[in-house]
Amino acid sequence: MVTDTWVSMGMSGEGRETVFRPYQINRELMGLADPAAIVMHCLPAYRGKEITAEVLDGPQSVIWDEAENRRHAQKAVLSVLVAAADH
């Protein structure tokens, strides 16, 4: 499962939490998923809103690995862009 923040920077959060609350990734929802299911989030995560702390830090979460891999991918893109600018 993949989730994102319910309210982006600069947006008003009024009413959005109420509308999105049924879509929160929590233990109950994970109980309905395949036991091999994983959880991803592009961060920053708001614990207790779009995802519970229990799931964010739980065994099915690959969120921190995802963040680390994104960092390496971003470095690779920058490397290619800098190399292209040198030519």
Distance bins in CASP14 RR format, pairs under 12 A and 6 or more apart:
PFRMAT RR
TARGET T0000
AUTHOR 0000-0000-0000
RMODE 2
METHOD distances of the structure
MODEL  1
1 23 0 0 0 0 0 1 0 0 0 0 0
1 24 0 0 0 0 0 1 0 0 0 0 0
1 25 1 0 1 0 0 0 0 0 0 0 0
1 26 0 0 0 0 0 1 0 0 0 0 0
1 29 1 0 0 1 0 0 0 0 0 0 0
1 30 1 0 0 1 0 0 0 0 0 0 0
1 31 0 0 0 0 0 1 0 0 0 0 0
1 32 0 0 0 0 0 1 0 0 0 0 0
1 33 1 0 0 1 0 0 0 0 0 0 0
1 34 0 0 0 0 0 1 0 0 0 0 0
1 36 0 0 0 0 0 1 0 0 0 0 0
1 37 1 0 0 1 0 0 0 0 0 0 0
1 38 1 0 0 1 0 0 0 0 0 0 0
1 39 1 0 1 0 0 0 0 0 0 0 0
1 40 1 0 0 1 0 0 0 0 0 0 0
1 41 0 0 0 0 1 0 0 0 0 0 0
1 50 0 0 0 0 0 1 0 0 0 0 0
1 51 0 0 0 0 1 0 0 0 0 0 0
1 55 0 0 0 0 1 0 0 0 0 0 0
1 56 0 0 0 0 0 1 0 0 0 0 0
1 60 0 0 0 0 1 0 0 0 0 0 0
1 61 0 0 0 0 0 1 0 0 0 0 0
1 62 0 0 0 0 0 1 0 0 0 0 0
1 63 0 0 0 0 0 1 0 0 0 0 0
2 23 0 0 0 0 0 1 0 0 0 0 0
2 25 0 0 0 0 1 0 0 0 0 0 0
2 37 0 0 0 0 0 1 0 0 0 0 0
2 38 0 0 0 0 1 0 0 0 0 0 0
2 39 1 0 0 1 0 0 0 0 0 0 0
2 40 1 0 1 0 0 0 0 0 0 0 0
2 41 1 0 0 1 0 0 0 0 0 0 0
2 42 1 0 0 1 0 0 0 0 0 0 0
2 43 0 0 0 0 0 1 0 0 0 0 0
2 45 0 0 0 0 0 1 0 0 0 0 0
2 50 0 0 0 0 0 1 0 0 0 0 0
2 51 0 0 0 0 0 1 0 0 0 0 0
2 61 0 0 0 0 0 1 0 0 0 0 0
2 62 0 0 0 0 0 1 0 0 0 0 0
2 63 0 0 0 0 1 0 0 0 0 0 0
2 66 0 0 0 0 1 0 0 0 0 0 0
3 20 0 0 0 0 1 0 0 0 0 0 0
3 23 1 0 0 1 0 0 0 0 0 0 0
3 24 0 0 0 0 1 0 0 0 0 0 0
3 25 1 0 1 0 0 0 0 0 0 0 0
3 26 0 0 0 0 0 1 0 0 0 0 0
3 29 0 0 0 0 0 1 0 0 0 0 0
3 30 0 0 0 0 0 1 0 0 0 0 0
3 38 0 0 0 0 0 1 0 0 0 0 0
3 39 1 0 0 1 0 0 0 0 0 0 0
3 40 1 0 0 1 0 0 0 0 0 0 0
3 41 1 0 1 0 0 0 0 0 0 0 0
3 42 0 0 0 0 1 0 0 0 0 0 0
3 43 0 0 0 0 0 1 0 0 0 0 0
3 44 0 0 0 0 0 1 0 0 0 0 0
3 45 0 0 0 0 1 0 0 0 0 0 0
3 46 0 0 0 0 0 1 0 0 0 0 0
3 48 0 0 0 0 0 1 0 0 0 0 0
3 49 0 0 0 0 1 0 0 0 0 0 0
3 50 1 0 1 0 0 0 0 0 0 0 0
3 51 1 0 1 0 0 0 0 0 0 0 0
3 52 0 0 0 0 0 1 0 0 0 0 0
3 55 0 0 0 0 1 0 0 0 0 0 0
3 56 0 0 0 0 1 0 0 0 0 0 0
3 61 0 0 0 0 0 1 0 0 0 0 0
3 63 0 0 0 0 1 0 0 0 0 0 0
3 66 0 0 0 0 0 1 0 0 0 0 0
4 20 0 0 0 0 0 1 0 0 0 0 0
4 23 0 0 0 0 0 1 0 0 0 0 0
4 25 0 0 0 0 0 1 0 0 0 0 0
4 40 0 0 0 0 1 0 0 0 0 0 0
4 41 1 0 0 1 0 0 0 0 0 0 0
4 42 1 0 1 0 0 0 0 0 0 0 0
4 43 0 0 0 0 1 0 0 0 0 0 0
4 44 0 0 0 0 1 0 0 0 0 0 0
4 45 0 0 0 0 1 0 0 0 0 0 0
4 46 0 0 0 0 0 1 0 0 0 0 0
4 49 0 0 0 0 0 1 0 0 0 0 0
4 50 1 0 0 1 0 0 0 0 0 0 0
4 51 0 0 0 0 1 0 0 0 0 0 0
4 63 0 0 0 0 0 1 0 0 0 0 0
5 11 0 0 0 0 1 0 0 0 0 0 0
5 13 0 0 0 0 0 1 0 0 0 0 0
5 16 0 0 0 0 1 0 0 0 0 0 0
5 17 0 0 0 0 0 1 0 0 0 0 0
5 20 0 0 0 0 1 0 0 0 0 0 0
5 41 0 0 0 0 1 0 0 0 0 0 0
5 42 0 0 0 0 1 0 0 0 0 0 0
5 43 0 0 0 0 1 0 0 0 0 0 0
5 44 1 0 0 1 0 0 0 0 0 0 0
5 45 1 0 0 1 0 0 0 0 0 0 0
5 46 1 0 0 1 0 0 0 0 0 0 0
5 47 0 0 0 0 0 1 0 0 0 0 0
5 48 0 0 0 0 0 1 0 0 0 0 0
5 49 1 0 0 1 0 0 0 0 0 0 0
5 50 1 0 0 1 0 0 0 0 0 0 0
5 51 0 0 0 0 1 0 0 0 0 0 0
6 12 0 0 0 0 0 1 0 0 0 0 0
6 13 1 0 0 1 0 0 0 0 0 0 0
6 14 0 0 0 0 0 1 0 0 0 0 0
6 15 0 0 0 0 1 0 0 0 0 0 0
6 16 1 0 1 0 0 0 0 0 0 0 0
6 17 1 0 0 1 0 0 0 0 0 0 0
6 18 0 0 0 0 0 1 0 0 0 0 0
6 19 0 0 0 0 1 0 0 0 0 0 0
6 20 1 0 1 0 0 0 0 0 0 0 0
6 21 0 0 0 0 1 0 0 0 0 0 0
6 22 0 0 0 0 0 1 0 0 0 0 0
6 23 0 0 0 0 1 0 0 0 0 0 0
6 24 0 0 0 0 1 0 0 0 0 0 0
6 25 0 0 0 0 0 1 0 0 0 0 0
6 41 0 0 0 0 0 1 0 0 0 0 0
6 44 0 0 0 0 0 1 0 0 0 0 0
6 45 0 0 0 0 0 1 0 0 0 0 0
6 46 1 0 0 1 0 0 0 0 0 0 0
6 48 0 0 0 0 0 1 0 0 0 0 0
6 49 1 0 0 1 0 0 0 0 0 0 0
6 50 1 0 1 0 0 0 0 0 0 0 0
6 51 0 0 0 0 0 1 0 0 0 0 0
7 13 1 0 1 0 0 0 0 0 0 0 0
7 14 0 0 0 0 1 0 0 0 0 0 0
7 15 0 0 0 0 1 0 0 0 0 0 0
7 16 1 0 1 0 0 0 0 0 0 0 0
7 17 1 0 0 1 0 0 0 0 0 0 0
7 18 0 0 0 0 0 1 0 0 0 0 0
7 19 0 0 0 0 0 1 0 0 0 0 0
7 20 0 0 0 0 1 0 0 0 0 0 0
7 44 0 0 0 0 0 1 0 0 0 0 0
7 46 0 0 0 0 1 0 0 0 0 0 0
7 49 0 0 0 0 1 0 0 0 0 0 0
7 50 0 0 0 0 1 0 0 0 0 0 0
8 16 0 0 0 0 1 0 0 0 0 0 0
8 42 0 0 0 0 0 1 0 0 0 0 0
8 44 0 0 0 0 0 1 0 0 0 0 0
8 46 0 0 0 0 0 1 0 0 0 0 0
8 50 0 0 0 0 0 1 0 0 0 0 0
9 44 0 0 0 0 1 0 0 0 0 0 0
11 17 0 0 0 0 0 1 0 0 0 0 0
13 19 0 0 0 0 1 0 0 0 0 0 0
13 20 0 0 0 0 1 0 0 0 0 0 0
13 46 0 0 0 0 0 1 0 0 0 0 0
13 49 0 0 0 0 0 1 0 0 0 0 0
15 21 0 0 0 0 1 0 0 0 0 0 0
16 23 0 0 0 0 0 1 0 0 0 0 0
16 46 0 0 0 0 0 1 0 0 0 0 0
16 49 0 0 0 0 1 0 0 0 0 0 0
16 50 0 0 0 0 0 1 0 0 0 0 0
17 23 0 0 0 0 0 1 0 0 0 0 0
17 24 0 0 0 0 1 0 0 0 0 0 0
17 46 0 0 0 0 1 0 0 0 0 0 0
17 48 0 0 0 0 0 1 0 0 0 0 0
17 49 1 0 0 1 0 0 0 0 0 0 0
17 50 0 0 0 0 1 0 0 0 0 0 0
18 24 0 0 0 0 0 1 0 0 0 0 0
18 49 0 0 0 0 0 1 0 0 0 0 0
19 50 0 0 0 0 0 1 0 0 0 0 0
20 46 0 0 0 0 0 1 0 0 0 0 0
20 48 0 0 0 0 0 1 0 0 0 0 0
20 49 0 0 0 0 1 0 0 0 0 0 0
20 50 1 0 0 1 0 0 0 0 0 0 0
20 51 0 0 0 0 0 1 0 0 0 0 0
21 29 0 0 0 0 0 1 0 0 0 0 0
21 48 0 0 0 0 0 1 0 0 0 0 0
21 49 0 0 0 0 1 0 0 0 0 0 0
21 50 0 0 0 0 1 0 0 0 0 0 0
21 52 0 0 0 0 0 1 0 0 0 0 0
22 28 0 0 0 0 0 1 0 0 0 0 0
22 29 0 0 0 0 1 0 0 0 0 0 0
22 50 0 0 0 0 0 1 0 0 0 0 0
23 29 0 0 0 0 1 0 0 0 0 0 0
23 49 0 0 0 0 0 1 0 0 0 0 0
23 50 1 0 0 1 0 0 0 0 0 0 0
23 51 0 0 0 0 0 1 0 0 0 0 0
24 30 0 0 0 0 0 1 0 0 0 0 0
24 39 0 0 0 0 0 1 0 0 0 0 0
24 41 0 0 0 0 0 1 0 0 0 0 0
24 45 0 0 0 0 0 1 0 0 0 0 0
24 46 0 0 0 0 0 1 0 0 0 0 0
24 47 0 0 0 0 0 1 0 0 0 0 0
24 48 1 0 0 1 0 0 0 0 0 0 0
24 49 1 0 0 1 0 0 0 0 0 0 0
24 50 1 0 0 1 0 0 0 0 0 0 0
24 51 1 0 0 1 0 0 0 0 0 0 0
24 52 1 0 0 1 0 0 0 0 0 0 0
24 53 0 0 0 0 0 1 0 0 0 0 0
24 54 0 0 0 0 0 1 0 0 0 0 0
24 55 0 0 0 0 1 0 0 0 0 0 0
24 56 0 0 0 0 0 1 0 0 0 0 0
25 31 0 0 0 0 0 1 0 0 0 0 0
25 32 0 0 0 0 0 1 0 0 0 0 0
25 33 0 0 0 0 1 0 0 0 0 0 0
25 37 0 0 0 0 0 1 0 0 0 0 0
25 38 0 0 0 0 0 1 0 0 0 0 0
25 39 1 0 0 1 0 0 0 0 0 0 0
25 40 0 0 0 0 1 0 0 0 0 0 0
25 41 0 0 0 0 1 0 0 0 0 0 0
25 45 0 0 0 0 1 0 0 0 0 0 0
25 46 0 0 0 0 0 1 0 0 0 0 0
25 47 0 0 0 0 0 1 0 0 0 0 0
25 48 0 0 0 0 1 0 0 0 0 0 0
25 49 0 0 0 0 0 1 0 0 0 0 0
25 50 1 0 0 1 0 0 0 0 0 0 0
25 51 1 0 1 0 0 0 0 0 0 0 0
25 52 1 0 0 1 0 0 0 0 0 0 0
25 53 0 0 0 0 0 1 0 0 0 0 0
25 54 0 0 0 0 1 0 0 0 0 0 0
25 55 1 0 1 0 0 0 0 0 0 0 0
25 56 0 0 0 0 1 0 0 0 0 0 0
25 58 0 0 0 0 0 1 0 0 0 0 0
25 60 0 0 0 0 1 0 0 0 0 0 0
25 61 0 0 0 0 1 0 0 0 0 0 0
25 63 0 0 0 0 0 1 0 0 0 0 0
26 32 0 0 0 0 0 1 0 0 0 0 0
26 33 0 0 0 0 0 1 0 0 0 0 0
26 39 0 0 0 0 0 1 0 0 0 0 0
26 47 0 0 0 0 0 1 0 0 0 0 0
26 48 0 0 0 0 1 0 0 0 0 0 0
26 49 0 0 0 0 0 1 0 0 0 0 0
26 50 0 0 0 0 1 0 0 0 0 0 0
26 51 1 0 0 1 0 0 0 0 0 0 0
26 52 1 0 1 0 0 0 0 0 0 0 0
26 53 0 0 0 0 1 0 0 0 0 0 0
26 54 1 0 0 1 0 0 0 0 0 0 0
26 55 1 0 0 1 0 0 0 0 0 0 0
26 56 0 0 0 0 0 1 0 0 0 0 0
26 58 0 0 0 0 0 1 0 0 0 0 0
26 60 0 0 0 0 0 1 0 0 0 0 0
27 33 0 0 0 0 0 1 0 0 0 0 0
27 39 0 0 0 0 0 1 0 0 0 0 0
27 48 0 0 0 0 0 1 0 0 0 0 0
27 51 0 0 0 0 0 1 0 0 0 0 0
27 52 1 0 0 1 0 0 0 0 0 0 0
27 53 0 0 0 0 0 1 0 0 0 0 0
27 54 1 0 1 0 0 0 0 0 0 0 0
27 55 1 0 0 1 0 0 0 0 0 0 0
27 56 0 0 0 0 0 1 0 0 0 0 0
27 57 0 0 0 0 0 1 0 0 0 0 0
27 58 0 0 0 0 1 0 0 0 0 0 0
27 59 0 0 0 0 0 1 0 0 0 0 0
27 60 0 0 0 0 0 1 0 0 0 0 0
28 52 0 0 0 0 1 0 0 0 0 0 0
28 54 0 0 0 0 0 1 0 0 0 0 0
28 55 0 0 0 0 1 0 0 0 0 0 0
29 37 0 0 0 0 1 0 0 0 0 0 0
29 39 0 0 0 0 1 0 0 0 0 0 0
29 50 0 0 0 0 0 1 0 0 0 0 0
29 51 0 0 0 0 1 0 0 0 0 0 0
29 52 0 0 0 0 1 0 0 0 0 0 0
29 54 0 0 0 0 0 1 0 0 0 0 0
29 55 0 0 0 0 1 0 0 0 0 0 0
29 60 0 0 0 0 0 1 0 0 0 0 0
30 36 0 0 0 0 0 1 0 0 0 0 0
30 37 1 0 0 1 0 0 0 0 0 0 0
30 38 0 0 0 0 0 1 0 0 0 0 0
30 39 1 0 0 1 0 0 0 0 0 0 0
30 51 0 0 0 0 0 1 0 0 0 0 0
30 52 0 0 0 0 1 0 0 0 0 0 0
30 54 0 0 0 0 1 0 0 0 0 0 0
30 55 1 0 1 0 0 0 0 0 0 0 0
30 56 0 0 0 0 0 1 0 0 0 0 0
30 58 0 0 0 0 1 0 0 0 0 0 0
30 59 0 0 0 0 1 0 0 0 0 0 0
30 60 1 0 0 1 0 0 0 0 0 0 0
30 61 0 0 0 0 1 0 0 0 0 0 0
31 37 0 0 0 0 1 0 0 0 0 0 0
31 39 0 0 0 0 0 1 0 0 0 0 0
31 54 0 0 0 0 0 1 0 0 0 0 0
31 55 0 0 0 0 0 1 0 0 0 0 0
31 60 0 0 0 0 1 0 0 0 0 0 0
33 39 0 0 0 0 1 0 0 0 0 0 0
33 55 0 0 0 0 0 1 0 0 0 0 0
33 60 1 0 0 1 0 0 0 0 0 0 0
34 60 0 0 0 0 1 0 0 0 0 0 0
35 59 0 0 0 0 0 1 0 0 0 0 0
35 60 0 0 0 0 1 0 0 0 0 0 0
36 59 0 0 0 0 0 1 0 0 0 0 0
36 60 0 0 0 0 1 0 0 0 0 0 0
36 62 0 0 0 0 0 1 0 0 0 0 0
37 55 0 0 0 0 0 1 0 0 0 0 0
37 59 0 0 0 0 0 1 0 0 0 0 0
37 60 1 0 0 1 0 0 0 0 0 0 0
37 61 0 0 0 0 0 1 0 0 0 0 0
37 62 0 0 0 0 0 1 0 0 0 0 0
38 55 0 0 0 0 0 1 0 0 0 0 0
38 58 0 0 0 0 0 1 0 0 0 0 0
38 59 0 0 0 0 1 0 0 0 0 0 0
38 60 1 0 1 0 0 0 0 0 0 0 0
38 61 1 0 0 1 0 0 0 0 0 0 0
38 62 1 0 1 0 0 0 0 0 0 0 0
38 63 0 0 0 0 1 0 0 0 0 0 0
38 65 0 0 0 0 1 0 0 0 0 0 0
38 66 0 0 0 0 1 0 0 0 0 0 0
39 45 0 0 0 0 0 1 0 0 0 0 0
39 50 0 0 0 0 0 1 0 0 0 0 0
39 51 1 0 0 1 0 0 0 0 0 0 0
39 52 0 0 0 0 0 1 0 0 0 0 0
39 54 0 0 0 0 0 1 0 0 0 0 0
39 55 1 0 1 0 0 0 0 0 0 0 0
39 56 1 0 0 1 0 0 0 0 0 0 0
39 57 0 0 0 0 0 1 0 0 0 0 0
39 58 0 0 0 0 1 0 0 0 0 0 0
39 59 0 0 0 0 1 0 0 0 0 0 0
39 60 1 0 1 0 0 0 0 0 0 0 0
39 61 1 0 1 0 0 0 0 0 0 0 0
39 62 1 0 0 1 0 0 0 0 0 0 0
39 63 1 0 0 1 0 0 0 0 0 0 0
39 64 0 0 0 0 0 1 0 0 0 0 0
39 65 0 0 0 0 0 1 0 0 0 0 0
39 66 0 0 0 0 1 0 0 0 0 0 0
40 50 0 0 0 0 0 1 0 0 0 0 0
40 51 0 0 0 0 0 1 0 0 0 0 0
40 55 0 0 0 0 0 1 0 0 0 0 0
40 56 0 0 0 0 0 1 0 0 0 0 0
40 60 0 0 0 0 0 1 0 0 0 0 0
40 61 0 0 0 0 1 0 0 0 0 0 0
40 62 1 0 0 1 0 0 0 0 0 0 0
40 63 1 0 0 1 0 0 0 0 0 0 0
40 64 0 0 0 0 0 1 0 0 0 0 0
40 65 0 0 0 0 1 0 0 0 0 0 0
40 66 1 0 1 0 0 0 0 0 0 0 0
40 67 0 0 0 0 1 0 0 0 0 0 0
40 69 0 0 0 0 0 1 0 0 0 0 0
40 70 0 0 0 0 0 1 0 0 0 0 0
41 47 0 0 0 0 0 1 0 0 0 0 0
41 49 0 0 0 0 0 1 0 0 0 0 0
41 50 1 0 0 1 0 0 0 0 0 0 0
41 51 1 0 0 1 0 0 0 0 0 0 0
41 52 0 0 0 0 0 1 0 0 0 0 0
41 55 0 0 0 0 1 0 0 0 0 0 0
41 56 1 0 0 1 0 0 0 0 0 0 0
41 57 0 0 0 0 0 1 0 0 0 0 0
41 60 0 0 0 0 0 1 0 0 0 0 0
41 61 0 0 0 0 1 0 0 0 0 0 0
41 62 0 0 0 0 1 0 0 0 0 0 0
41 63 1 0 1 0 0 0 0 0 0 0 0
41 64 0 0 0 0 1 0 0 0 0 0 0
41 65 0 0 0 0 0 1 0 0 0 0 0
41 66 1 0 0 1 0 0 0 0 0 0 0
41 67 0 0 0 0 1 0 0 0 0 0 0
41 70 0 0 0 0 0 1 0 0 0 0 0
42 50 0 0 0 0 0 1 0 0 0 0 0
42 51 0 0 0 0 0 1 0 0 0 0 0
42 63 0 0 0 0 1 0 0 0 0 0 0
42 66 1 0 0 1 0 0 0 0 0 0 0
42 67 0 0 0 0 1 0 0 0 0 0 0
42 69 0 0 0 0 0 1 0 0 0 0 0
42 70 1 0 0 1 0 0 0 0 0 0 0
43 50 0 0 0 0 0 1 0 0 0 0 0
43 51 0 0 0 0 0 1 0 0 0 0 0
43 56 0 0 0 0 1 0 0 0 0 0 0
43 61 0 0 0 0 0 1 0 0 0 0 0
43 63 1 0 0 1 0 0 0 0 0 0 0
43 64 0 0 0 0 1 0 0 0 0 0 0
43 65 0 0 0 0 0 1 0 0 0 0 0
43 66 0 0 0 0 1 0 0 0 0 0 0
43 67 1 0 1 0 0 0 0 0 0 0 0
43 68 0 0 0 0 0 1 0 0 0 0 0
43 70 0 0 0 0 1 0 0 0 0 0 0
43 71 0 0 0 0 0 1 0 0 0 0 0
44 50 0 0 0 0 0 1 0 0 0 0 0
44 51 0 0 0 0 0 1 0 0 0 0 0
44 56 0 0 0 0 0 1 0 0 0 0 0
44 63 0 0 0 0 0 1 0 0 0 0 0
44 67 0 0 0 0 1 0 0 0 0 0 0
45 51 1 0 1 0 0 0 0 0 0 0 0
45 52 0 0 0 0 1 0 0 0 0 0 0
45 53 0 0 0 0 1 0 0 0 0 0 0
45 55 0 0 0 0 1 0 0 0 0 0 0
45 56 1 0 1 0 0 0 0 0 0 0 0
45 57 0 0 0 0 0 1 0 0 0 0 0
45 61 0 0 0 0 1 0 0 0 0 0 0
45 63 1 0 0 1 0 0 0 0 0 0 0
45 64 0 0 0 0 0 1 0 0 0 0 0
45 66 0 0 0 0 0 1 0 0 0 0 0
45 67 0 0 0 0 0 1 0 0 0 0 0
46 52 0 0 0 0 0 1 0 0 0 0 0
46 53 0 0 0 0 0 1 0 0 0 0 0
46 56 0 0 0 0 1 0 0 0 0 0 0
47 53 1 0 1 0 0 0 0 0 0 0 0
47 54 0 0 0 0 1 0 0 0 0 0 0
47 55 0 0 0 0 1 0 0 0 0 0 0
47 56 1 0 0 1 0 0 0 0 0 0 0
47 57 0 0 0 0 1 0 0 0 0 0 0
47 61 0 0 0 0 0 1 0 0 0 0 0
47 63 0 0 0 0 0 1 0 0 0 0 0
48 54 0 0 0 0 1 0 0 0 0 0 0
48 55 0 0 0 0 1 0 0 0 0 0 0
48 56 0 0 0 0 1 0 0 0 0 0 0
48 57 0 0 0 0 0 1 0 0 0 0 0
49 55 0 0 0 0 0 1 0 0 0 0 0
49 56 0 0 0 0 0 1 0 0 0 0 0
50 56 0 0 0 0 1 0 0 0 0 0 0
50 63 0 0 0 0 0 1 0 0 0 0 0
51 57 0 0 0 0 1 0 0 0 0 0 0
51 58 0 0 0 0 0 1 0 0 0 0 0
51 60 0 0 0 0 0 1 0 0 0 0 0
51 61 0 0 0 0 1 0 0 0 0 0 0
51 63 0 0 0 0 1 0 0 0 0 0 0
52 58 0 0 0 0 1 0 0 0 0 0 0
52 61 0 0 0 0 0 1 0 0 0 0 0
53 61 0 0 0 0 0 1 0 0 0 0 0
53 63 0 0 0 0 0 1 0 0 0 0 0
54 60 0 0 0 0 0 1 0 0 0 0 0
54 61 0 0 0 0 1 0 0 0 0 0 0
55 61 1 0 0 1 0 0 0 0 0 0 0
55 62 0 0 0 0 0 1 0 0 0 0 0
55 63 0 0 0 0 1 0 0 0 0 0 0
56 62 0 0 0 0 0 1 0 0 0 0 0
56 63 1 0 0 1 0 0 0 0 0 0 0
56 64 0 0 0 0 1 0 0 0 0 0 0
56 66 0 0 0 0 0 1 0 0 0 0 0
56 67 0 0 0 0 0 1 0 0 0 0 0
57 63 0 0 0 0 1 0 0 0 0 0 0
57 64 0 0 0 0 1 0 0 0 0 0 0
58 64 0 0 0 0 0 1 0 0 0 0 0
61 67 0 0 0 0 0 1 0 0 0 0 0
62 68 0 0 0 0 1 0 0 0 0 0 0
62 69 0 0 0 0 1 0 0 0 0 0 0
62 70 0 0 0 0 0 1 0 0 0 0 0
63 69 0 0 0 0 0 1 0 0 0 0 0
63 70 0 0 0 0 0 1 0 0 0 0 0
64 70 0 0 0 0 0 1 0 0 0 0 0
64 71 0 0 0 0 0 1 0 0 0 0 0
65 71 0 0 0 0 0 1 0 0 0 0 0
65 72 0 0 0 0 0 1 0 0 0 0 0
66 72 0 0 0 0 0 1 0 0 0 0 0
66 73 0 0 0 0 0 1 0 0 0 0 0
67 73 0 0 0 0 0 1 0 0 0 0 0
67 74 0 0 0 0 0 1 0 0 0 0 0
68 74 0 0 0 0 0 1 0 0 0 0 0
68 75 0 0 0 0 0 1 0 0 0 0 0
69 75 0 0 0 0 0 1 0 0 0 0 0
69 76 0 0 0 0 0 1 0 0 0 0 0
70 76 0 0 0 0 0 1 0 0 0 0 0
70 77 0 0 0 0 0 1 0 0 0 0 0
71 77 0 0 0 0 0 1 0 0 0 0 0
71 78 0 0 0 0 0 1 0 0 0 0 0
72 78 0 0 0 0 0 1 0 0 0 0 0
72 79 0 0 0 0 0 1 0 0 0 0 0
73 79 0 0 0 0 0 1 0 0 0 0 0
73 80 0 0 0 0 0 1 0 0 0 0 0
74 80 0 0 0 0 0 1 0 0 0 0 0
74 81 0 0 0 0 0 1 0 0 0 0 0
75 81 0 0 0 0 0 1 0 0 0 0 0
75 82 0 0 0 0 0 1 0 0 0 0 0
76 82 0 0 0 0 0 1 0 0 0 0 0
76 83 0 0 0 0 0 1 0 0 0 0 0
77 83 0 0 0 0 0 1 0 0 0 0 0
77 84 0 0 0 0 0 1 0 0 0 0 0
78 84 0 0 0 0 0 1 0 0 0 0 0
78 85 0 0 0 0 0 1 0 0 0 0 0
79 85 0 0 0 0 0 1 0 0 0 0 0
79 86 0 0 0 0 0 1 0 0 0 0 0
80 86 0 0 0 0 0 1 0 0 0 0 0
80 87 0 0 0 0 0 1 0 0 0 0 0
81 87 0 0 0 0 0 1 0 0 0 0 0
END
